[in-house]
Amino acid sequence: MSLSEKYKHAAMSLQMVQPFESSRHVGWKSPSNIALVKYWGKREPQIPQNPSMSFTLSNSFTETSIEYSFYDKSGPKIHFTFEGKNESAFKKRIERFLESIIEYIPFVKQLELKIESVNSFPHSSGIASSASGMSAMALCLVSIENQLFGTLRNKSEFFEKASFLARLGSGSAARSVYGGFVVWGKHERLADTSDEVAVKVHVPGKDMWELGDAILITSSEKKKVSSSAGHDLMDHHPYAEARYEQAREHVPYLLEAMEANRDELFIRVVENEALSLHALMVNSNPGFSLMNNNTWSIVEKVRDFRKDTGIFMAFTLDAGPNVHLIYRKKDKVQIKKFIEEKIIQFCENGYWIDDEMGGGPVELN
Ligand code: DP6
């Protein structure tokens, strides 16, 4: 049975909320993640065309809290504020998200939800917030289910449903419900992997792979082309099949590189993933480019510095012009010096975010 069938079946006993008097509260702080092997291309219903692998961040997160009360008409009735303000575009996205998952959490129709969300990173920093935002929202919803019905007391079942729902809000959000390294998307050689939910992967020699992520902001402008539009362009992309195959090969390569401490392989895969993603954008139809001159300058500086010093570091990119510089936490002092001396001139107003691998979402009281 697929997870979608399992949750639809389970939802039959989640239809009727026993009326309750005063309002109740749930809240989650959920981090963003950075993909090392990229998800780019999907099919209905939000199924990835290839497996992806990321690590979860620590300092870039969304905090969402929901005060909910019993609603005796046909709901859900939603109020939404982002950083204290009514944001109608975000509210619409949340409403669409709830509609798309209502069959798995039908009880929300009998609820009035007051949702408040804040990000740790500036809204206009060019950092995508869908992974942290949608995962925080999904975690809150499964917490409500648990409070009302007690159905998700088992921790692994709780996070599995959160990942499943988060995925339907934004694919990359499925990976944010776990800390450390996470894989989303079925891979025949990796046990337990699934297209419907993300799974945590255990990496031996963990200390070596405690990673930092310096997020170098080269532009905070709104993207010309959204990720959703980019995913759609993969449908008729001439290199689509080759790309999906490449990603399928890259996931086990990366795990092998980490298991055997093969730094050169790790760097090759991670940087190739970033450049493949952007090459796919450039030669899609219509083509577009999200990298700018400063992005390229940073790429060159990273390559030169690595060659000169031998320090482990790799660049990667999201669907945008900002560079994520991945390094070992033990090298942080040298990396900071490198950024201050060679990189900061390419960052918009000298802005960068000092982030690192984190342990995953935290429940708020
Ligand atoms: C380049 O998860 O933002 O960051 O599922 O349409 O919400 P939707 O897309 P989204 O795509 C992320 C694309 C990426 C790579 C990745 O995170 O794997």
Residues whose N, C-alpha, C, O or C-beta is under 5 A from the ligand:
A	BS01	DP6	A35 V37 K38 Y39 S52 S130 G169 S170 G171 S172 A173 S227 S228 D318 A319
